Amino acid sequence: MTGSEIFVKTHIPGLDDVIPGFPEGGLILVPGKPGSGKTIMGMTFIYRGALEAGERGVYLSVYESRERFL
């Protein structure tokens, strides 16, 4: 981490208290076992980023159908 890196707040309650955010423009990989909260984390990041910071986001899944996701 250099002093010139820009971090984007996650807007996920509690997470911004323990990390500086995600590196702007970075690709973030969230691995974990089924049921560990990966989808909820991603959707919270997208939803709260849109709601609180006016950011745009997209969620792409090659596994879940729209109906299963909702």
CHARMM internal coordinates of N, CA and C (Angstrom, degrees):
IC EDIT
DIST 1 N 1 CA 1.4475
DIST 1 CA 1 C 1.5180
ANGL 1 N 1 CA 1 C 108.60
DIST 1 C 2 N 1.3221
ANGL 1 CA 1 C 2 N 115.61
DIHE 1 N 1 CA 1 C 2 N 124.64
DIST 2 N 2 CA 1.4633
ANGL 1 C 2 N 2 CA 120.06
DIHE 1 CA 1 C 2 N 2 CA 177.39
DIST 2 CA 2 C 1.5126
ANGL 2 N 2 CA 2 C 108.96
DIHE 1 C 2 N 2 CA 2 C -99.66
DIST 2 C 3 N 1.3055
ANGL 2 CA 2 C 3 N 116.94
DIHE 2 N 2 CA 2 C 3 N 164.96
DIST 3 N 3 CA 1.4540
ANGL 2 C 3 N 3 CA 121.73
DIHE 2 CA 2 C 3 N 3 CA -179.94
DIST 3 CA 3 C 1.5126
ANGL 3 N 3 CA 3 C 113.55
DIHE 2 C 3 N 3 CA 3 C -69.05
DIST 3 C 4 N 1.3348
ANGL 3 CA 3 C 4 N 118.02
DIHE 3 N 3 CA 3 C 4 N -14.53
DIST 4 N 4 CA 1.4614
ANGL 3 C 4 N 4 CA 120.57
DIHE 3 CA 3 C 4 N 4 CA -176.65
DIST 4 CA 4 C 1.5250
ANGL 4 N 4 CA 4 C 113.47
DIHE 3 C 4 N 4 CA 4 C -97.88
DIST 4 C 5 N 1.3343
ANGL 4 CA 4 C 5 N 118.32
DIHE 4 N 4 CA 4 C 5 N 0.47
DIST 5 N 5 CA 1.4546
ANGL 4 C 5 N 5 CA 120.36
DIHE 4 CA 4 C 5 N 5 CA 179.76
DIST 5 CA 5 C 1.5244
ANGL 5 N 5 CA 5 C 110.77
DIHE 4 C 5 N 5 CA 5 C -69.48
DIST 5 C 6 N 1.3227
ANGL 5 CA 5 C 6 N 115.53
DIHE 5 N 5 CA 5 C 6 N 142.79
DIST 6 N 6 CA 1.4590
ANGL 5 C 6 N 6 CA 121.62
DIHE 5 CA 5 C 6 N 6 CA 177.68
DIST 6 CA 6 C 1.5241
ANGL 6 N 6 CA 6 C 107.52
DIHE 5 C 6 N 6 CA 6 C -106.77
DIST 6 C 7 N 1.3194
ANGL 6 CA 6 C 7 N 116.11
DIHE 6 N 6 CA 6 C 7 N 132.12
DIST 7 N 7 CA 1.4449
ANGL 6 C 7 N 7 CA 121.31
DIHE 6 CA 6 C 7 N 7 CA -179.82
DIST 7 CA 7 C 1.5245
ANGL 7 N 7 CA 7 C 110.29
DIHE 6 C 7 N 7 CA 7 C -112.92
DIST 7 C 8 N 1.3126
ANGL 7 CA 7 C 8 N 115.29
DIHE 7 N 7 CA 7 C 8 N 144.31
DIST 8 N 8 CA 1.4517
ANGL 7 C 8 N 8 CA 122.85
DIHE 7 CA 7 C 8 N 8 CA 178.96
DIST 8 CA 8 C 1.5228
ANGL 8 N 8 CA 8 C 107.83
DIHE 7 C 8 N 8 CA 8 C -102.72
DIST 8 C 9 N 1.3285
ANGL 8 CA 8 C 9 N 116.95
DIHE 8 N 8 CA 8 C 9 N 127.57
DIST 9 N 9 CA 1.4630
ANGL 8 C 9 N 9 CA 120.24
DIHE 8 CA 8 C 9 N 9 CA 177.34
DIST 9 CA 9 C 1.5208
ANGL 9 N 9 CA 9 C 109.48
DIHE 8 C 9 N 9 CA 9 C -59.93
DIST 9 C 10 N 1.3249
ANGL 9 CA 9 C 10 N 116.16
DIHE 9 N 9 CA 9 C 10 N 145.99
DIST 10 N 10 CA 1.4575
ANGL 9 C 10 N 10 CA 119.92
DIHE 9 CA 9 C 10 N 10 CA 178.44
DIST 10 CA 10 C 1.5273
ANGL 10 N 10 CA 10 C 111.50
DIHE 9 C 10 N 10 CA 10 C -84.31
DIST 10 C 11 N 1.3200
ANGL 10 CA 10 C 11 N 117.35
DIHE 10 N 10 CA 10 C 11 N -26.28
DIST 11 N 11 CA 1.4690
ANGL 10 C 11 N 11 CA 123.58
DIHE 10 CA 10 C 11 N 11 CA -174.29
DIST 11 CA 11 C 1.5201
ANGL 11 N 11 CA 11 C 111.68
DIHE 10 C 11 N 11 CA 11 C 62.10
DIST 11 C 12 N 1.3229
ANGL 11 CA 11 C 12 N 117.06
DIHE 11 N 11 CA 11 C 12 N 17.48
DIST 12 N 12 CA 1.4608
ANGL 11 C 12 N 12 CA 121.77
DIHE 11 CA 11 C 12 N 12 CA 177.08
DIST 12 CA 12 C 1.5263
ANGL 12 N 12 CA 12 C 107.02
DIHE 11 C 12 N 12 CA 12 C -94.22
DIST 12 C 13 N 1.3362
ANGL 12 CA 12 C 13 N 117.15
DIHE 12 N 12 CA 12 C 13 N 120.11
DIST 13 N 13 CA 1.4683
ANGL 12 C 13 N 13 CA 119.97
DIHE 12 CA 12 C 13 N 13 CA -176.63
DIST 13 CA 13 C 1.5313
ANGL 13 N 13 CA 13 C 111.88
DIHE 12 C 13 N 13 CA 13 C -51.46
DIST 13 C 14 N 1.3238
ANGL 13 CA 13 C 14 N 115.06
DIHE 13 N 13 CA 13 C 14 N 125.64
DIST 14 N 14 CA 1.4579
ANGL 13 C 14 N 14 CA 121.98
DIHE 13 CA 13 C 14 N 14 CA 178.34
DIST 14 CA 14 C 1.5164
ANGL 14 N 14 CA 14 C 114.89
DIHE 13 C 14 N 14 CA 14 C 89.62
DIST 14 C 15 N 1.3332
ANGL 14 CA 14 C 15 N 117.76
DIHE 14 N 14 CA 14 C 15 N -31.57
DIST 15 N 15 CA 1.4610
ANGL 14 C 15 N 15 CA 119.73
DIHE 14 CA 14 C 15 N 15 CA -176.82
DIST 15 CA 15 C 1.5254
ANGL 15 N 15 CA 15 C 112.11
DIHE 14 C 15 N 15 CA 15 C -71.10
DIST 15 C 16 N 1.3293
ANGL 15 CA 15 C 16 N 116.87
DIHE 15 N 15 CA 15 C 16 N -40.07
DIST 16 N 16 CA 1.4642
ANGL 15 C 16 N 16 CA 119.47
DIHE 15 CA 15 C 16 N 16 CA 178.92
DIST 16 CA 16 C 1.5292
ANGL 16 N 16 CA 16 C 112.36
DIHE 15 C 16 N 16 CA 16 C -67.03
DIST 16 C 17 N 1.3236
ANGL 16 CA 16 C 17 N 116.91
DIHE 16 N 16 CA 16 C 17 N -13.85
DIST 17 N 17 CA 1.4682
ANGL 16 C 17 N 17 CA 120.46
DIHE 16 CA 16 C 17 N 17 CA 176.72
DIST 17 CA 17 C 1.5260
ANGL 17 N 17 CA 17 C 111.79
DIHE 16 C 17 N 17 CA 17 C -78.26
DIST 17 C 18 N 1.3541
ANGL 17 CA 17 C 18 N 116.85
DIHE 17 N 17 CA 17 C 18 N -20.42
DIST 18 N 18 CA 1.4670
ANGL 17 C 18 N 18 CA 119.34
DIHE 17 CA 17 C 18 N 18 CA -175.16
DIST 18 CA 18 C 1.5289
ANGL 18 N 18 CA 18 C 114.36
DIHE 17 C 18 N 18 CA 18 C -114.81
DIST 18 C 19 N 1.3357
ANGL 18 CA 18 C 19 N 117.56
DIHE 18 N 18 CA 18 C 19 N -14.54
DIST 19 N 19 CA 1.4650
ANGL 18 C 19 N 19 CA 120.51
DIHE 18 CA 18 C 19 N 19 CA 175.59
DIST 19 CA 19 C 1.5228
ANGL 19 N 19 CA 19 C 108.42
DIHE 18 C 19 N 19 CA 19 C -131.45
DIST 19 C 20 N 1.3354
ANGL 19 CA 19 C 20 N 117.93
DIHE 19 N 19 CA 19 C 20 N 157.32
DIST 20 N 20 CA 1.4694
ANGL 19 C 20 N 20 CA 119.39
DIHE 19 CA 19 C 20 N 20 CA -179.14
DIST 20 CA 20 C 1.5247
ANGL 20 N 20 CA 20 C 112.86
DIHE 19 C 20 N 20 CA 20 C -76.04
DIST 20 C 21 N 1.3103
ANGL 20 CA 20 C 21 N 117.96
DIHE 20 N 20 CA 20 C 21 N -6.59
DIST 21 N 21 CA 1.4623
ANGL 20 C 21 N 21 CA 122.84
DIHE 20 CA 20 C 21 N 21 CA -175.82
DIST 21 CA 21 C 1.5188
ANGL 21 N 21 CA 21 C 108.82
DIHE 20 C 21 N 21 CA 21 C 121.17
DIST 21 C 22 N 1.3296
ANGL 21 CA 21 C 22 N 116.14
DIHE 21 N 21 CA 21 C 22 N -170.17
DIST 22 N 22 CA 1.4556
ANGL 21 C 22 N 22 CA 120.98
DIHE 21 CA 21 C 22 N 22 CA 176.94
DIST 22 CA 22 C 1.5208
ANGL 22 N 22 CA 22 C 108.86
DIHE 21 C 22 N 22 CA 22 C -99.09
DIST 22 C 23 N 1.3360
ANGL 22 CA 22 C 23 N 118.91
DIHE 22 N 22 CA 22 C 23 N 142.21
DIST 23 N 23 CA 1.4636
ANGL 22 C 23 N 23 CA 120.30
DIHE 22 CA 22 C 23 N 23 CA 177.92
DIST 23 CA 23 C 1.5312
ANGL 23 N 23 CA 23 C 110.07
DIHE 22 C 23 N 23 CA 23 C -59.86
DIST 23 C 24 N 1.3164
ANGL 23 CA 23 C 24 N 116.01
DIHE 23 N 23 CA 23 C 24 N 128.80
DIST 24 N 24 CA 1.4695
ANGL 23 C 24 N 24 CA 120.32
DIHE 23 CA 23 C 24 N 24 CA -179.82
DIST 24 CA 24 C 1.5252
ANGL 24 N 24 CA 24 C 109.73
DIHE 23 C 24 N 24 CA 24 C -58.17
DIST 24 C 25 N 1.3210
ANGL 24 CA 24 C 25 N 115.85
DIHE 24 N 24 CA 24 C 25 N 130.58
DIST 25 N 25 CA 1.4568
ANGL 24 C 25 N 25 CA 121.02
DIHE 24 CA 24 C 25 N 25 CA 179.16
DIST 25 CA 25 C 1.5085
ANGL 25 N 25 CA 25 C 114.11
DIHE 24 C 25 N 25 CA 25 C 79.23
DIST 25 C 26 N 1.3241
ANGL 25 CA 25 C 26 N 116.87
DIHE 25 N 25 CA 25 C 26 N 1.89
DIST 26 N 26 CA 1.4570
ANGL 25 C 26 N 26 CA 120.98
DIHE 25 CA 25 C 26 N 26 CA -177.74
DIST 26 CA 26 C 1.5205
ANGL 26 N 26 CA 26 C 112.57
DIHE 25 C 26 N 26 CA 26 C -81.80
DIST 26 C 27 N 1.2962
ANGL 26 CA 26 C 27 N 115.71
DIHE 26 N 26 CA 26 C 27 N 158.11
DIST 27 N 27 CA 1.4510
ANGL 26 C 27 N 27 CA 123.05
DIHE 26 CA 26 C 27 N 27 CA 172.97
DIST 27 CA 27 C 1.5215
ANGL 27 N 27 CA 27 C 107.02
DIHE 26 C 27 N 27 CA 27 C -96.99
DIST 27 C 28 N 1.3211
ANGL 27 CA 27 C 28 N 116.34
DIHE 27 N 27 CA 27 C 28 N 121.70
DIST 28 N 28 CA 1.4569
ANGL 27 C 28 N 28 CA 120.90
DIHE 27 CA 27 C 28 N 28 CA -175.09
DIST 28 CA 28 C 1.5231
ANGL 28 N 28 CA 28 C 108.88
DIHE 27 C 28 N 28 CA 28 C -107.64
DIST 28 C 29 N 1.3144
ANGL 28 CA 28 C 29 N 117.46
DIHE 28 N 28 CA 28 C 29 N 122.86
DIST 29 N 29 CA 1.4517
ANGL 28 C 29 N 29 CA 123.50
DIHE 28 CA 28 C 29 N 29 CA 177.06
DIST 29 CA 29 C 1.5244
ANGL 29 N 29 CA 29 C 108.03
DIHE 28 C 29 N 29 CA 29 C -105.00
DIST 29 C 30 N 1.3249
ANGL 29 CA 29 C 30 N 115.71
DIHE 29 N 29 CA 29 C 30 N 126.95
DIST 30 N 30 CA 1.4605
ANGL 29 C 30 N 30 CA 120.73
DIHE 29 CA 29 C 30 N 30 CA 179.98
DIST 30 CA 30 C 1.5279
ANGL 30 N 30 CA 30 C 107.81
DIHE 29 C 30 N 30 CA 30 C -118.25
DIST 30 C 31 N 1.3272
ANGL 30 CA 30 C 31 N 117.35
DIHE 30 N 30 CA 30 C 31 N 92.97
DIST 31 N 31 CA 1.4650
ANGL 30 C 31 N 31 CA 120.04
DIHE 30 CA 30 C 31 N 31 CA 179.49
DIST 31 CA 31 C 1.5333
ANGL 31 N 31 CA 31 C 111.08
DIHE 30 C 31 N 31 CA 31 C -85.75
DIST 31 C 32 N 1.2992
ANGL 31 CA 31 C 32 N 115.65
DIHE 31 N 31 CA 31 C 32 N 158.57
DIST 32 N 32 CA 1.4592
ANGL 31 C 32 N 32 CA 119.77
DIHE 31 CA 31 C 32 N 32 CA 175.98
DIST 32 CA 32 C 1.5026
ANGL 32 N 32 CA 32 C 111.64
DIHE 31 C 32 N 32 CA 32 C 166.33
DIST 32 C 33 N 1.2929
ANGL 32 CA 32 C 33 N 115.31
DIHE 32 N 32 CA 32 C 33 N 165.01
DIST 33 N 33 CA 1.4637
ANGL 32 C 33 N 33 CA 121.81
DIHE 32 CA 32 C 33 N 33 CA 178.88
DIST 33 CA 33 C 1.5248
ANGL 33 N 33 CA 33 C 110.35
DIHE 32 C 33 N 33 CA 33 C -72.82
DIST 33 C 34 N 1.3375
ANGL 33 CA 33 C 34 N 117.43
DIHE 33 N 33 CA 33 C 34 N 159.06
DIST 34 N 34 CA 1.4597
ANGL 33 C 34 N 34 CA 120.23
DIHE 33 CA 33 C 34 N 34 CA 175.56
DIST 34 CA 34 C 1.5274
ANGL 34 N 34 CA 34 C 110.68
DIHE 33 C 34 N 34 CA 34 C -55.01
DIST 34 C 35 N 1.3157
ANGL 34 CA 34 C 35 N 115.72
DIHE 34 N 34 CA 34 C 35 N 135.87
DIST 35 N 35 CA 1.4602
ANGL 34 C 35 N 35 CA 120.35
DIHE 34 CA 34 C 35 N 35 CA 178.23
DIST 35 CA 35 C 1.5082
ANGL 35 N 35 CA 35 C 115.11
DIHE 34 C 35 N 35 CA 35 C 84.47
DIST 35 C 36 N 1.3400
ANGL 35 CA 35 C 36 N 117.62
DIHE 35 N 35 CA 35 C 36 N 6.31
DIST 36 N 36 CA 1.4660
ANGL 35 C 36 N 36 CA 119.56
DIHE 35 CA 35 C 36 N 36 CA -177.03
DIST 36 CA 36 C 1.5315
ANGL 36 N 36 CA 36 C 113.25
DIHE 35 C 36 N 36 CA 36 C -86.63
DIST 36 C 37 N 1.3435
ANGL 36 CA 36 C 37 N 118.08
DIHE 36 N 36 CA 36 C 37 N -4.21
DIST 37 N 37 CA 1.4646
ANGL 36 C 37 N 37 CA 120.51
DIHE 36 CA 36 C 37 N 37 CA 175.28
DIST 37 CA 37 C 1.5162
ANGL 37 N 37 CA 37 C 115.63
DIHE 36 C 37 N 37 CA 37 C 103.78
DIST 37 C 38 N 1.3236
ANGL 37 CA 37 C 38 N 117.84
DIHE 37 N 37 CA 37 C 38 N 13.28
DIST 38 N 38 CA 1.4777
ANGL 37 C 38 N 38 CA 120.64
DIHE 37 CA 37 C 38 N 38 CA -178.36
DIST 38 CA 38 C 1.5306
ANGL 38 N 38 CA 38 C 112.12
DIHE 37 C 38 N 38 CA 38 C -63.00
DIST 38 C 39 N 1.3197
ANGL 38 CA 38 C 39 N 116.89
DIHE 38 N 38 CA 38 C 39 N -46.75
DIST 39 N 39 CA 1.4608
ANGL 38 C 39 N 39 CA 120.76
DIHE 38 CA 38 C 39 N 39 CA -178.49
DIST 39 CA 39 C 1.5175
ANGL 39 N 39 CA 39 C 110.79
DIHE 38 C 39 N 39 CA 39 C -65.68
DIST 39 C 40 N 1.3181
ANGL 39 CA 39 C 40 N 117.56
DIHE 39 N 39 CA 39 C 40 N -45.10
DIST 40 N 40 CA 1.4681
ANGL 39 C 40 N 40 CA 121.61
DIHE 39 CA 39 C 40 N 40 CA 178.46
DIST 40 CA 40 C 1.5257
ANGL 40 N 40 CA 40 C 110.49
DIHE 39 C 40 N 40 CA 40 C -59.97
DIST 40 C 41 N 1.3308
ANGL 40 CA 40 C 41 N 117.12
DIHE 40 N 40 CA 40 C 41 N -41.96
DIST 41 N 41 CA 1.4608
ANGL 40 C 41 N 41 CA 120.34
DIHE 40 CA 40 C 41 N 41 CA 179.09
DIST 41 CA 41 C 1.5242
ANGL 41 N 41 CA 41 C 110.39
DIHE 40 C 41 N 41 CA 41 C -62.49
DIST 41 C 42 N 1.3140
ANGL 41 CA 41 C 42 N 116.78
DIHE 41 N 41 CA 41 C 42 N -47.51
DIST 42 N 42 CA 1.4660
ANGL 41 C 42 N 42 CA 120.32
DIHE 41 CA 41 C 42 N 42 CA 179.97
DIST 42 CA 42 C 1.5083
ANGL 42 N 42 CA 42 C 112.69
DIHE 41 C 42 N 42 CA 42 C -62.30
DIST 42 C 43 N 1.3164
ANGL 42 CA 42 C 43 N 116.66
DIHE 42 N 42 CA 42 C 43 N -43.65
DIST 43 N 43 CA 1.4600
ANGL 42 C 43 N 43 CA 119.74
DIHE 42 CA 42 C 43 N 43 CA -179.53
DIST 43 CA 43 C 1.5214
ANGL 43 N 43 CA 43 C 111.93
DIHE 42 C 43 N 43 CA 43 C -69.93
DIST 43 C 44 N 1.3204
ANGL 43 CA 43 C 44 N 117.47
DIHE 43 N 43 CA 43 C 44 N -35.14
DIST 44 N 44 CA 1.4632
ANGL 43 C 44 N 44 CA 120.06
DIHE 43 CA 43 C 44 N 44 CA 175.95
DIST 44 CA 44 C 1.5302
ANGL 44 N 44 CA 44 C 110.01
DIHE 43 C 44 N 44 CA 44 C -64.38
DIST 44 C 45 N 1.3244
ANGL 44 CA 44 C 45 N 116.58
DIHE 44 N 44 CA 44 C 45 N -42.13
DIST 45 N 45 CA 1.4675
ANGL 44 C 45 N 45 CA 121.31
DIHE 44 CA 44 C 45 N 45 CA 177.81
DIST 45 CA 45 C 1.5337
ANGL 45 N 45 CA 45 C 110.51
DIHE 44 C 45 N 45 CA 45 C -59.58
DIST 45 C 46 N 1.3220
ANGL 45 CA 45 C 46 N 117.14
DIHE 45 N 45 CA 45 C 46 N -46.29
DIST 46 N 46 CA 1.4712
ANGL 45 C 46 N 46 CA 120.91
DIHE 45 CA 45 C 46 N 46 CA -179.49
DIST 46 CA 46 C 1.5292
ANGL 46 N 46 CA 46 C 110.93
DIHE 45 C 46 N 46 CA 46 C -68.43
DIST 46 C 47 N 1.3282
ANGL 46 CA 46 C 47 N 117.33
DIHE 46 N 46 CA 46 C 47 N -49.31
DIST 47 N 47 CA 1.4620
ANGL 46 C 47 N 47 CA 121.63
DIHE 46 CA 46 C 47 N 47 CA -176.48
DIST 47 CA 47 C 1.5216
ANGL 47 N 47 CA 47 C 112.16
DIHE 46 C 47 N 47 CA 47 C -62.88
DIST 47 C 48 N 1.3296
ANGL 47 CA 47 C 48 N 116.33
DIHE 47 N 47 CA 47 C 48 N -51.38
DIST 48 N 48 CA 1.4677
ANGL 47 C 48 N 48 CA 119.12
DIHE 47 CA 47 C 48 N 48 CA -177.03
DIST 48 CA 48 C 1.5289
ANGL 48 N 48 CA 48 C 111.85
DIHE 47 C 48 N 48 CA 48 C -71.35
DIST 48 C 49 N 1.3312
ANGL 48 CA 48 C 49 N 116.83
DIHE 48 N 48 CA 48 C 49 N -30.55
DIST 49 N 49 CA 1.4596
ANGL 48 C 49 N 49 CA 119.54
DIHE 48 CA 48 C 49 N 49 CA 174.57
DIST 49 CA 49 C 1.5159
ANGL 49 N 49 CA 49 C 111.33
DIHE 48 C 49 N 49 CA 49 C -63.73
DIST 49 C 50 N 1.3317
ANGL 49 CA 49 C 50 N 117.05
DIHE 49 N 49 CA 49 C 50 N -39.51
DIST 50 N 50 CA 1.4603
ANGL 49 C 50 N 50 CA 121.41
DIHE 49 CA 49 C 50 N 50 CA 177.43
DIST 50 CA 50 C 1.5252
ANGL 50 N 50 CA 50 C 110.45
DIHE 49 C 50 N 50 CA 50 C -69.50
DIST 50 C 51 N 1.3185
ANGL 50 CA 50 C 51 N 116.07
DIHE 50 N 50 CA 50 C 51 N -45.94
DIST 51 N 51 CA 1.4587
ANGL 50 C 51 N 51 CA 121.77
DIHE 50 CA 50 C 51 N 51 CA -175.79
DIST 51 CA 51 C 1.5266
ANGL 51 N 51 CA 51 C 112.45
DIHE 50 C 51 N 51 CA 51 C -68.64
DIST 51 C 52 N 1.3234
ANGL 51 CA 51 C 52 N 116.99
DIHE 51 N 51 CA 51 C 52 N -45.43
DIST 52 N 52 CA 1.4612
ANGL 51 C 52 N 52 CA 120.84
DIHE 51 CA 51 C 52 N 52 CA -172.17
DIST 52 CA 52 C 1.5285
ANGL 52 N 52 CA 52 C 114.44
DIHE 51 C 52 N 52 CA 52 C -96.18
DIST 52 C 53 N 1.3367
ANGL 52 CA 52 C 53 N 117.09
DIHE 52 N 52 CA 52 C 53 N -24.59
DIST 53 N 53 CA 1.4647
ANGL 52 C 53 N 53 CA 118.82
DIHE 52 CA 52 C 53 N 53 CA -175.28
DIST 53 CA 53 C 1.5275
ANGL 53 N 53 CA 53 C 113.44
DIHE 52 C 53 N 53 CA 53 C -123.16
DIST 53 C 54 N 1.3376
ANGL 53 CA 53 C 54 N 117.29
DIHE 53 N 53 CA 53 C 54 N -0.34
DIST 54 N 54 CA 1.4667
ANGL 53 C 54 N 54 CA 119.73
DIHE 53 CA 53 C 54 N 54 CA 179.35
DIST 54 CA 54 C 1.5186
ANGL 54 N 54 CA 54 C 113.38
DIHE 53 C 54 N 54 CA 54 C 69.12
DIST 54 C 55 N 1.3163
ANGL 54 CA 54 C 55 N 117.24
DIHE 54 N 54 CA 54 C 55 N 20.57
DIST 55 N 55 CA 1.4660
ANGL 54 C 55 N 55 CA 121.82
DIHE 54 CA 54 C 55 N 55 CA -179.16
DIST 55 CA 55 C 1.5251
ANGL 55 N 55 CA 55 C 110.73
DIHE 54 C 55 N 55 CA 55 C -82.28
DIST 55 C 56 N 1.3218
ANGL 55 CA 55 C 56 N 115.94
DIHE 55 N 55 CA 55 C 56 N 153.61
DIST 56 N 56 CA 1.4557
ANGL 55 C 56 N 56 CA 121.14
DIHE 55 CA 55 C 56 N 56 CA 174.24
DIST 56 CA 56 C 1.5196
ANGL 56 N 56 CA 56 C 108.31
DIHE 55 C 56 N 56 CA 56 C -97.42
DIST 56 C 57 N 1.3234
ANGL 56 CA 56 C 57 N 116.01
DIHE 56 N 56 CA 56 C 57 N 152.22
DIST 57 N 57 CA 1.4606
ANGL 56 C 57 N 57 CA 119.87
DIHE 56 CA 56 C 57 N 57 CA 178.93
DIST 57 CA 57 C 1.5111
ANGL 57 N 57 CA 57 C 110.56
DIHE 56 C 57 N 57 CA 57 C -155.03
DIST 57 C 58 N 1.3049
ANGL 57 CA 57 C 58 N 115.13
DIHE 57 N 57 CA 57 C 58 N 163.41
DIST 58 N 58 CA 1.4563
ANGL 57 C 58 N 58 CA 120.83
DIHE 57 CA 57 C 58 N 58 CA 177.61
DIST 58 CA 58 C 1.5243
ANGL 58 N 58 CA 58 C 108.17
DIHE 57 C 58 N 58 CA 58 C -141.20
DIST 58 C 59 N 1.3181
ANGL 58 CA 58 C 59 N 115.22
DIHE 58 N 58 CA 58 C 59 N 144.29
DIST 59 N 59 CA 1.4635
ANGL 58 C 59 N 59 CA 121.17
DIHE 58 CA 58 C 59 N 59 CA 176.47
DIST 59 CA 59 C 1.5144
ANGL 59 N 59 CA 59 C 106.79
DIHE 58 C 59 N 59 CA 59 C -116.36
DIST 59 C 60 N 1.3128
ANGL 59 CA 59 C 60 N 116.97
DIHE 59 N 59 CA 59 C 60 N 127.73
DIST 60 N 60 CA 1.4554
ANGL 59 C 60 N 60 CA 122.31
DIHE 59 CA 59 C 60 N 60 CA -179.24
DIST 60 CA 60 C 1.5152
ANGL 60 N 60 CA 60 C 108.26
DIHE 59 C 60 N 60 CA 60 C -126.70
DIST 60 C 61 N 1.3171
ANGL 60 CA 60 C 61 N 115.45
DIHE 60 N 60 CA 60 C 61 N 128.42
DIST 61 N 61 CA 1.4565
ANGL 60 C 61 N 61 CA 119.96
DIHE 60 CA 60 C 61 N 61 CA 176.71
DIST 61 CA 61 C 1.5170
ANGL 61 N 61 CA 61 C 108.63
DIHE 60 C 61 N 61 CA 61 C -129.91
DIST 61 C 62 N 1.3026
ANGL 61 CA 61 C 62 N 116.34
DIHE 61 N 61 CA 61 C 62 N 133.80
DIST 62 N 62 CA 1.4595
ANGL 61 C 62 N 62 CA 121.05
DIHE 61 CA 61 C 62 N 62 CA 174.65
DIST 62 CA 62 C 1.5227
ANGL 62 N 62 CA 62 C 109.81
DIHE 61 C 62 N 62 CA 62 C -99.62
DIST 62 C 63 N 1.3146
ANGL 62 CA 62 C 63 N 116.10
DIHE 62 N 62 CA 62 C 63 N 3.37
DIST 63 N 63 CA 1.4602
ANGL 62 C 63 N 63 CA 121.55
DIHE 62 CA 62 C 63 N 63 CA -177.02
DIST 63 CA 63 C 1.5264
ANGL 63 N 63 CA 63 C 112.09
DIHE 62 C 63 N 63 CA 63 C -110.54
DIST 63 C 64 N 1.3269
ANGL 63 CA 63 C 64 N 116.60
DIHE 63 N 63 CA 63 C 64 N -49.96
DIST 64 N 64 CA 1.4559
ANGL 63 C 64 N 64 CA 121.15
DIHE 63 CA 63 C 64 N 64 CA -173.57
DIST 64 CA 64 C 1.5186
ANGL 64 N 64 CA 64 C 112.01
DIHE 63 C 64 N 64 CA 64 C -92.20
DIST 64 C 65 N 1.3261
ANGL 64 CA 64 C 65 N 115.49
DIHE 64 N 64 CA 64 C 65 N 141.37
DIST 65 N 65 CA 1.4629
ANGL 64 C 65 N 65 CA 120.29
DIHE 64 CA 64 C 65 N 65 CA 170.66
DIST 65 CA 65 C 1.5292
ANGL 65 N 65 CA 65 C 107.70
DIHE 64 C 65 N 65 CA 65 C -78.15
DIST 65 C 66 N 1.3131
ANGL 65 CA 65 C 66 N 116.36
DIHE 65 N 65 CA 65 C 66 N 165.11
DIST 66 N 66 CA 1.4573
ANGL 65 C 66 N 66 CA 120.63
DIHE 65 CA 65 C 66 N 66 CA 177.55
DIST 66 CA 66 C 1.5268
ANGL 66 N 66 CA 66 C 110.63
DIHE 65 C 66 N 66 CA 66 C -58.60
DIST 66 C 67 N 1.3313
ANGL 66 CA 66 C 67 N 115.95
DIHE 66 N 66 CA 66 C 67 N -43.88
DIST 67 N 67 CA 1.4618
ANGL 66 C 67 N 67 CA 120.99
DIHE 66 CA 66 C 67 N 67 CA -178.56
DIST 67 CA 67 C 1.5303
ANGL 67 N 67 CA 67 C 111.70
DIHE 66 C 67 N 67 CA 67 C -62.73
DIST 67 C 68 N 1.3216
ANGL 67 CA 67 C 68 N 115.75
DIHE 67 N 67 CA 67 C 68 N -43.11
DIST 68 N 68 CA 1.4741
ANGL 67 C 68 N 68 CA 119.15
DIHE 67 CA 67 C 68 N 68 CA 179.38
DIST 68 CA 68 C 1.5212
ANGL 68 N 68 CA 68 C 110.99
DIHE 67 C 68 N 68 CA 68 C -65.44
DIST 68 C 69 N 1.3209
ANGL 68 CA 68 C 69 N 116.51
DIHE 68 N 68 CA 68 C 69 N -39.23
DIST 69 N 69 CA 1.4573
ANGL 68 C 69 N 69 CA 120.92
DIHE 68 CA 68 C 69 N 69 CA 179.35
DIST 69 CA 69 C 1.5312
ANGL 69 N 69 CA 69 C 110.58
DIHE 68 C 69 N 69 CA 69 C -63.38
DIST 69 C 70 N 1.3194
ANGL 69 CA 69 C 70 N 116.25
DIHE 69 N 69 CA 69 C 70 N -49.22
DIST 70 N 70 CA 1.4625
ANGL 69 C 70 N 70 CA 119.96
DIHE 69 CA 69 C 70 N 70 CA -178.44
DIST 70 CA 70 C 1.5182
ANGL 70 N 70 CA 70 C 111.23
DIHE 69 C 70 N 70 CA 70 C -67.18
END
COOR INIT
IC SEED 1 N 1 CA 1 C
IC BUILD
